[in-house]
Amino acid sequence: MKRLPGLRDLSEDHHHGLVLARKAKRTGAGEPGPSAGEVWSEVEMQFSTELAPHFLIEETHLAPGLEAAGETALAKRLFEEHQALRSFLQPGSGRSLDDLARFGELLERHIRFEEQELFEVAQRRLSLEALAAVAQACRANTA
């Protein structure tokens, strides 16, 4: 899907997320490859360096604009899924193969939701200025 410049960086981040989701799902299903511990370590590292900052940009720059445009259901789902993904990494949360598979499934489903629904609506409903602020936040995050 063609992305306006304001959402391109967030959209490109999704490729890394999908690779991680696939690895988590495969390992969680018991396929040969890295151990569950290795993949959980990768999930934790990528979450802190990539996913958490990505979520914060979406929550602070996209969600308020969507809510102001009347797209409260999309914004609500965004927050709920982010929280569900964060819950997998809370102290005391499970680290089983099943947990890993469920994390991968949710991450993949969430990314597909953003790409196919949320970003499409954002491109139509948010101003170019609002989308430029998203791009600026992405650039500031990588600086």
N, C-alpha and C positions, 0 to 999 in steps of 0.2 A: 504494500500500500504506500502510495506517495505521501510523504510527510512534509508539512510546512516546516521551514527552518527552525521555528521555535520549539518543535517537538522532536527534531531529528536526533539530538543527543540522547534523550530519554529512550527513544525507539531503538537506537543502536545499542544501548545498555541491555536491552532485552535479549540480544543474541547470547551474551555471556550467561544470562539467567537461564535461558533455555538449555544451554550446554550443561549447566549445573543441575538443572531439573532432570535432564535425561540420565545423567550419571547417578543421581540419587535414586531415581526410579529403578534403573538397571541393577544397581548394587542392592537396593532394598528387595528386589525380586530374586536375589541370590545368583544373578548371572556372574560368570567369571570376570575378574578384574580386581580393582582396588578393594581393600577391606572396608567394612562399615566405618571403622574408626578413622581411616584415612579420609573417607568421603565426608564424615561429620566434621573433621578438622577443616577440610576445604570449604564446607558450607559455612562454618563459623568465621573463617577468614574472609570469604567473599561477602558474607553478610555485613561484617563490620566495615569493609573497605568499599563495597559497591552497592549492595542492596539497601542498607540503612540510609546512606546519603540520598540515594535515588528515591526512596520512600518519602524522605523529608521534603525533597523538592516538590514531589507530587502533592503532598499534604499541605504545604504552605503556599504553593503557587498555582496549582491546578484546581484543587478541591474548592477553595473559596470562590473562584470564578465560575465553576460549574454550579455551585450552590446558588450564587447570585443570578445565574441564568435559568434557574428553576430545575436544574438537573440534580436534585438532591438524592435521588435513588442511586445514581452513578457514584456520587461522592461518598455516600454511605457505604456502598459495596467496597469502594477503594479502601476506606478506613478499616472496615471489618476484615478484609482479606489481609491487609498489612498486619493487623493485630494478630490474626491467626498464624501468619508466618512467623512473626516475632515470638509467639508463644512456644514454638518448637525450640527456641534457643534460650529460653529462660532457665535459670538454675533449677535443677531437679526435674527438668523435662526428660522424657524418655529418649534413649539413643538406640532403640532396637532397629532391626531391619524394617519392620513394619512402619515405624515412625519415619524412617528415612524415605521409604516409598511414598508415604502420605505427604511428607514435605515436598518431595519432587512433583507429585501429582498436583498439589495445591499451587506450587510456584508456576508450573506450566499453565494451569488453568487461569491463574491470575494474569500472567503475561498475555495470553490469548485474549482475555477480557479487555485488557488495556489496549491492545493493538486493534482489535476488531470492533470494539464499542466505545470505550472511554476516549481514546485519542481521536476517533472519527468525530465524535460529538464535540470535543474540545476544539478541533479545527474549524468546525462550523459555527460554534456558539461564542467562542472567546475572541476578543479583539486581537489584532496583530500586536498591539502594545502589551497585552497580557501574555501572549505567547513569547514575545521578545524578552519579557522578564523571566520566563521559564528558561530560555536559552542562556540568559545572563547568569542565572543561578547555577546552571550546569557548568558553565565556563568557570565560575568562581569556585566551584567544587573541585575542579581538576587543576586549579592553579596552585 
